[in-house]
Amino acid sequence: METYNNVNKASKEEQKVDIQLYDALSTVIKDLKSKNPEIEIDETQERIKIPLSALKLLVEILEAMSKGKPFSLVPMPTEVTTQKAAEILGCSRPHFVKLLEEGKIDFTKVEKHRRVKFEDVMQYKRKIKEAQKKHIIDIMQSDEEIGLYDT
């Protein structure tokens, strides 16, 4: 797998093919019921099972390529340091450690070092974004009620 250092961009010829592939694959995926559908390689008539999540990722890649957008696949770590987690959330490391100590995000300790699951950091980020969105909506509704905001 290539890293973020190798950003891929489709040529004009590839974009034409990618549009057709994207349309065909996205249509087929909607009708799939299995989590591991079987596909056939036309050239070799070999049938292989492929996870539906991988096919969905392929659809996203084909969509980006068909639009000429550069893309990159980057494997994500299962655990991150407190510094990396703070960067993901856009806060300082001491603030992030405070969130851990308050029990807002699960973590494990390896000797003196704290390790946090990447998915837990992303889940907390989604939770915070949802709370922010709700607060904005509440403020807008409040402004509408007192006549400060017209819809």
Backbone as CSV, one residue per row, in Angstrom:
resi,resn,N_x,N_y,N_z,CA_x,CA_y,CA_z,C_x,C_y,C_z
1,MET,0.847,-1.176,0.000,0.000,0.000,0.000,0.891,1.236,0.000
2,GLU,0.504,2.222,-0.761,1.297,3.443,-0.832,0.955,4.354,0.339
3,THR,1.872,5.200,0.711,1.647,6.109,1.825,1.216,7.468,1.306
4,TYR,0.923,8.374,2.229,0.472,9.703,1.856,1.500,10.466,1.039
5,ASN,2.734,9.993,1.032,3.764,10.649,0.230,3.540,10.435,-1.260
6,ASN,2.794,9.398,-1.609,2.528,9.073,-3.003,1.061,9.342,-3.321
7,VAL,0.751,10.550,-3.699,-0.610,10.917,-4.039,-0.857,10.512,-5.485
8,ASN,-1.985,9.837,-5.709,-2.317,9.320,-7.033,-3.327,10.219,-7.718
9,LYS,-3.172,10.413,-9.022,-4.125,11.178,-9.803,-4.280,10.478,-11.150
10,ALA,-5.527,10.278,-11.549,-5.817,9.556,-12.784,-5.541,10.433,-13.999
11,SER,-5.095,9.774,-15.077,-4.926,10.478,-16.358,-6.303,10.691,-16.974
12,LYS,-6.379,11.476,-18.036,-7.664,11.727,-18.708,-8.270,10.429,-19.232
13,GLU,-7.433,9.544,-19.797,-7.928,8.255,-20.290,-8.490,7.417,-19.147
14,GLU,-7.756,7.384,-18.041,-8.220,6.624,-16.883,-9.527,7.196,-16.339
15,GLN,-9.673,8.507,-16.360,-10.897,9.132,-15.863,-12.117,8.647,-16.629
16,LYS,-11.993,8.504,-17.946,-13.124,8.032,-18.764,-13.530,6.618,-18.355
17,VAL,-12.533,5.750,-18.190,-12.805,4.371,-17.775,-13.365,4.353,-16.351
18,ASP,-12.798,5.181,-15.472,-13.220,5.217,-14.075,-14.675,5.649,-13.923
19,ILE,-15.136,6.555,-14.777,-16.540,6.992,-14.724,-17.450,5.800,-14.978
20,GLN,-17.123,5.017,-16.008,-17.938,3.844,-16.336,-17.879,2.802,-15.213
21,LEU,-16.684,2.557,-14.707,-16.530,1.588,-13.625,-17.267,2.042,-12.370
22,TYR,-17.155,3.319,-12.047,-17.833,3.863,-10.862,-19.340,3.669,-10.985
23,ASP,-19.897,4.054,-12.125,-21.342,3.908,-12.337,-21.773,2.453,-12.198
24,ALA,-21.047,1.544,-12.859,-21.409,0.128,-12.842,-21.282,-0.462,-11.435
25,LEU,-20.155,-0.239,-10.784,-19.918,-0.834,-9.474,-20.845,-0.262,-8.404
26,SER,-21.076,1.048,-8.429,-21.963,1.634,-7.414,-23.387,1.124,-7.577
27,THR,-23.817,0.846,-8.817,-25.156,0.304,-9.060,-25.248,-1.138,-8.548
28,VAL,-24.232,-1.936,-8.838,-24.220,-3.340,-8.424,-24.178,-3.465,-6.906
29,ILE,-23.389,-2.649,-6.249,-23.221,-2.743,-4.793,-24.541,-2.510,-4.060
30,LYS,-25.396,-1.660,-4.589,-26.681,-1.377,-3.932,-27.530,-2.634,-3.782
31,ASP,-27.372,-3.593,-4.715,-28.195,-4.804,-4.703,-27.555,-5.969,-3.953
32,LEU,-26.328,-5.814,-3.484,-25.646,-6.911,-2.798,-26.212,-7.120,-1.398
33,LYS,-26.364,-8.380,-1.025,-26.883,-8.726,0.305,-25.781,-9.313,1.189
34,SER,-24.790,-9.959,0.573,-23.724,-10.631,1.301,-22.659,-9.634,1.758
35,LYS,-22.050,-9.944,2.908,-20.955,-9.102,3.387,-19.640,-9.465,2.704
36,ASN,-19.594,-10.622,2.053,-18.413,-11.079,1.328,-18.844,-11.611,-0.039
37,PRO,-19.260,-10.719,-0.932,-19.732,-11.192,-2.238,-18.596,-11.804,-3.055
38,GLU,-18.991,-12.644,-3.976,-18.025,-13.291,-4.855,-18.001,-12.530,-6.173
39,ILE,-16.814,-12.260,-6.666,-16.692,-11.607,-7.964,-15.895,-12.517,-8.889
40,GLU,-16.082,-12.327,-10.178,-15.370,-13.148,-11.150,-14.448,-12.264,-11.982
41,ILE,-13.215,-12.728,-12.137,-12.243,-12.041,-12.979,-12.471,-12.556,-14.390
42,ASP,-12.897,-11.702,-15.274,-13.288,-12.097,-16.620,-12.154,-12.783,-17.379
43,GLU,-10.960,-12.244,-17.273,-9.826,-12.777,-18.028,-9.480,-14.212,-17.653
44,THR,-9.564,-14.524,-16.366,-9.156,-15.851,-15.895,-10.327,-16.724,-15.467
45,GLN,-11.515,-16.179,-15.426,-12.725,-16.849,-14.926,-12.563,-17.320,-13.476
46,GLU,-11.615,-16.730,-12.781,-11.414,-17.064,-11.374,-12.433,-16.301,-10.540
47,ARG,-13.035,-16.980,-9.554,-14.014,-16.365,-8.665,-13.362,-16.171,-7.295
48,ILE,-13.476,-14.985,-6.761,-12.901,-14.695,-5.443,-13.930,-13.962,-4.593
49,LYS,-13.824,-14.176,-3.287,-14.678,-13.445,-2.344,-13.931,-12.193,-1.931
50,ILE,-14.674,-11.099,-1.831,-14.067,-9.830,-1.435,-15.017,-9.149,-0.446
51,PRO,-14.485,-8.612,0.634,-15.362,-7.946,1.614,-16.116,-6.774,0.978
52,LEU,-17.384,-6.645,1.347,-18.208,-5.553,0.834,-17.580,-4.205,1.169
53,SER,-16.952,-4.102,2.341,-16.309,-2.834,2.727,-15.188,-2.481,1.750
54,ALA,-14.473,-3.487,1.236,-13.407,-3.229,0.257,-14.012,-2.760,-1.072
55,LEU,-15.143,-3.339,-1.462,-15.806,-2.898,-2.696,-16.297,-1.456,-2.560
56,LYS,-16.814,-1.132,-1.386,-17.281,0.242,-1.163,-16.110,1.223,-1.214
57,LEU,-14.968,0.819,-0.672,-13.770,1.654,-0.746,-13.352,1.830,-2.202
58,LEU,-13.429,0.757,-2.974,-13.092,0.829,-4.396,-14.014,1.808,-5.117
59,VAL,-15.292,1.825,-4.762,-16.239,2.780,-5.368,-15.799,4.213,-5.057
60,GLU,-15.381,4.470,-3.816,-14.929,5.816,-3.441,-13.678,6.209,-4.226
61,ILE,-12.772,5.263,-4.395,-11.548,5.533,-5.159,-11.895,5.833,-6.615
62,LEU,-12.777,5.015,-7.198,-13.179,5.228,-8.592,-13.880,6.573,-8.771
63,GLU,-14.687,6.958,-7.789,-15.363,8.260,-7.873,-14.334,9.388,-7.893
64,ALA,-13.358,9.327,-6.988,-12.313,10.361,-6.944,-11.533,10.377,-8.249
65,MET,-11.161,9.198,-8.740,-10.385,9.120,-9.977,-11.175,9.636,-11.171
66,SER,-12.479,9.325,-11.222,-13.295,9.761,-12.352,-13.434,11.279,-12.406
67,LYS,-13.307,11.919,-11.241,-13.399,13.380,-11.182,-12.031,14.046,-11.286
68,GLY,-10.990,13.224,-11.451,-9.640,13.768,-11.564,-9.075,14.264,-10.251
69,LYS,-9.693,13.863,-9.132,-9.212,14.296,-7.820,-8.035,13.431,-7.388
70,PRO,-7.014,14.038,-6.835,-5.919,13.233,-6.292,-6.399,12.495,-5.038
71,PHE,-5.854,11.319,-4.795,-6.229,10.562,-3.608,-5.020,9.804,-3.092
72,SER,-5.144,9.372,-1.858,-4.089,8.584,-1.240,-4.717,7.650,-0.220
73,LEU,-4.208,6.443,-0.125,-4.641,5.501,0.896,-3.601,5.504,1.997
74,VAL,-4.059,5.716,3.217,-3.139,5.769,4.344,-3.644,4.814,5.416
75,PRO,-2.878,3.785,5.747,-3.311,2.886,6.817,-3.337,3.635,8.148
76,MET,-4.353,3.371,8.936,-4.505,4.071,10.204,-4.003,3.177,11.333
77,PRO,-3.331,3.769,12.306,-2.862,2.969,13.443,-4.036,2.577,14.336
78,THR,-3.917,1.477,15.049,-4.981,1.095,15.967,-4.903,1.896,17.258
79,GLU,-3.688,2.276,17.639,-3.500,3.104,18.829,-2.666,4.320,18.472
80,VAL,-2.911,5.402,19.191,-2.152,6.629,18.961,-1.621,7.156,20.286
81,THR,-0.605,7.975,20.192,-0.054,8.627,21.379,-0.974,9.773,21.783
82,THR,-0.763,10.286,22.968,-1.573,11.423,23.412,-1.308,12.646,22.538
83,GLN,-0.076,12.801,22.068,0.254,13.940,21.199,-0.509,13.846,19.881
84,LYS,-0.499,12.652,19.269,-1.190,12.464,17.990,-2.696,12.635,18.174
85,ALA,-3.229,12.093,19.247,-4.663,12.223,19.522,-5.046,13.690,19.708
86,ALA,-4.205,14.451,20.404,-4.469,15.878,20.598,-4.463,16.600,19.257
87,GLU,-3.548,16.227,18.375,-3.496,16.832,17.041,-4.762,16.514,16.256
88,ILE,-5.250,15.285,16.365,-6.474,14.881,15.665,-7.659,15.721,16.147
89,LEU,-7.717,15.959,17.450,-8.828,16.731,18.022,-8.623,18.236,17.917
90,GLY,-7.397,18.659,17.621,-7.128,20.089,17.519,-7.036,20.767,18.873
91,CYS,-6.467,20.050,19.840,-6.307,20.635,21.169,-4.874,20.384,21.643
92,SER,-4.552,20.908,22.794,-3.199,20.700,23.328,-3.103,19.311,23.960
93,ARG,-1.888,18.823,24.075,-1.685,17.519,24.705,-2.112,17.539,26.173
94,PRO,-1.774,18.598,26.947,-2.234,18.629,28.342,-3.770,18.603,28.452
95,HIS,-4.459,19.305,27.553,-5.928,19.273,27.581,-6.427,17.863,27.271
96,PHE,-5.793,17.209,26.305,-6.206,15.857,25.951,-5.989,14.899,27.121
97,VAL,-4.856,15.025,27.800,-4.576,14.182,28.968,-5.639,14.414,30.035
98,LYS,-6.061,15.654,30.186,-7.124,15.979,31.150,-8.415,15.248,30.784
99,LEU,-8.743,15.202,29.471,-9.928,14.469,29.028,-9.814,12.985,29.382
100,LEU,-8.621,12.434,29.234,-8.401,11.028,29.582,-8.601,10.810,31.076
101,GLU,-7.983,11.667,31.874,-8.053,11.523,33.331,-9.478,11.727,33.848
102,GLU,-10.284,12.521,33.130,-11.687,12.719,33.515,-12.577,11.564,33.065
103,GLY,-11.999,10.614,32.334,-12.759,9.447,31.893,-13.597,9.682,30.655
104,LYS,-13.341,10.755,29.933,-14.138,11.053,28.738,-13.726,10.204,27.541
105,ILE,-12.491,9.701,27.573,-11.988,8.822,26.519,-11.212,7.694,27.194
106,ASP,-11.471,6.462,26.766,-10.760,5.315,27.333,-9.295,5.321,26.895
107,PHE,-8.437,4.782,27.744,-7.021,4.664,27.398,-6.395,3.534,28.187
108,THR,-5.215,3.124,27.763,-4.430,2.156,28.516,-3.088,2.797,28.817
109,LYS,-2.439,2.301,29.868,-1.125,2.821,30.220,-0.089,1.735,29.994
110,VAL,0.959,2.091,29.280,2.100,1.210,29.080,3.255,1.898,29.795
111,GLU,3.578,1.374,30.976,4.530,2.018,31.877,4.033,3.433,32.173
112,LYS,4.781,4.468,31.755,4.347,5.845,32.024,3.524,6.428,30.880
113,HIS,3.468,5.737,29.762,2.848,6.289,28.558,1.398,5.849,28.400
114,ARG,0.573,6.796,28.020,-0.834,6.508,27.755,-0.994,6.196,26.270
115,ARG,-1.823,5.201,25.961,-2.148,4.858,24.578,-3.660,4.880,24.432
116,VAL,-4.102,5.424,23.328,-5.533,5.585,23.084,-5.868,4.930,21.756
117,LYS,-6.988,4.227,21.718,-7.421,3.623,20.458,-7.831,4.741,19.500
118,PHE,-7.366,4.616,18.274,-7.691,5.608,17.246,-9.212,5.770,17.120
119,GLU,-9.924,4.647,17.122,-11.379,4.694,16.971,-12.035,5.440,18.129
120,ASP,-11.499,5.317,19.349,-12.053,6.048,20.498,-11.874,7.553,20.326
121,VAL,-10.721,7.951,19.778,-10.477,9.378,19.521,-11.478,9.887,18.481
122,MET,-11.660,9.111,17.411,-12.586,9.533,16.350,-14.028,9.548,16.843
123,GLN,-14.384,8.602,17.689,-15.736,8.572,18.262,-15.963,9.814,19.124
124,TYR,-14.984,10.185,19.935,-15.094,11.387,20.765,-15.211,12.627,19.883
125,LYS,-14.429,12.661,18.800,-14.481,13.796,17.874,-15.873,13.922,17.261
126,ARG,-16.454,12.792,16.828,-17.815,12.818,16.271,-18.825,13.303,17.308
127,LYS,-18.663,12.843,18.543,-19.558,13.238,19.636,-19.488,14.747,19.869
128,ILE,-18.289,15.282,19.880,-18.094,16.729,20.083,-18.697,17.516,18.925
129,LYS,-18.485,17.048,17.694,-19.034,17.734,16.511,-20.558,17.745,16.554
130,GLU,-21.162,16.633,16.965,-22.622,16.567,17.080,-23.127,17.542,18.141
131,ALA,-22.416,17.611,19.262,-22.803,18.544,20.333,-22.693,19.984,19.840
132,GLN,-21.619,20.295,19.106,-21.453,21.645,18.561,-22.589,21.982,17.595
133,LYS,-22.916,21.036,16.741,-24.001,21.243,15.770,-25.327,21.509,16.492
134,LYS,-25.585,20.717,17.553,-26.821,20.904,18.322,-26.851,22.289,18.974
135,HIS,-25.720,22.730,19.508,-25.658,24.051,20.144,-25.919,25.161,19.118
136,ILE,-25.356,25.025,17.949,-25.574,26.029,16.891,-27.049,26.093,16.520
137,ILE,-27.676,24.929,16.368,-29.103,24.889,16.032,-29.925,25.510,17.149
138,ASP,-29.573,25.195,18.408,-30.290,25.775,19.553,-30.165,27.300,19.568
139,ILE,-28.967,27.806,19.277,-28.741,29.255,19.249,-29.558,29.890,18.132
140,MET,-29.566,29.256,16.962,-30.344,29.793,15.834,-31.836,29.821,16.165
141,GLN,-32.334,28.746,16.790,-33.749,28.705,17.159,-34.074,29.773,18.198
142,SER,-33.161,29.948,19.147,-33.361,30.972,20.171,-33.386,32.365,19.531
143,ASP,-32.463,32.613,18.595,-32.421,33.895,17.899,-33.698,34.129,17.082
144,GLU,-34.214,33.068,16.469,-35.448,33.195,15.701,-36.616,33.564,16.622
145,GLU,-36.674,32.934,17.784,-37.773,33.170,18.717,-37.806,34.609,19.219
146,ILE,-36.635,35.209,19.409,-36.621,36.589,19.902,-36.497,37.605,18.766
147,GLY,-36.517,37.108,17.527,-36.553,37.982,16.375,-35.228,38.497,15.879
148,LEU,-34.121,37.900,16.312,-32.805,38.347,15.859,-32.373,37.697,14.554
149,TYR,-33.052,36.600,14.200,-32.636,35.829,13.020,-33.876,35.518,12.207
150,ASP,-33.876,35.908,10.953,-35.011,35.622,10.067,-34.697,34.415,9.218
151,THR,-35.708,33.548,9.030,-35.487,32.386,8.154,-35.985,32.653,6.762
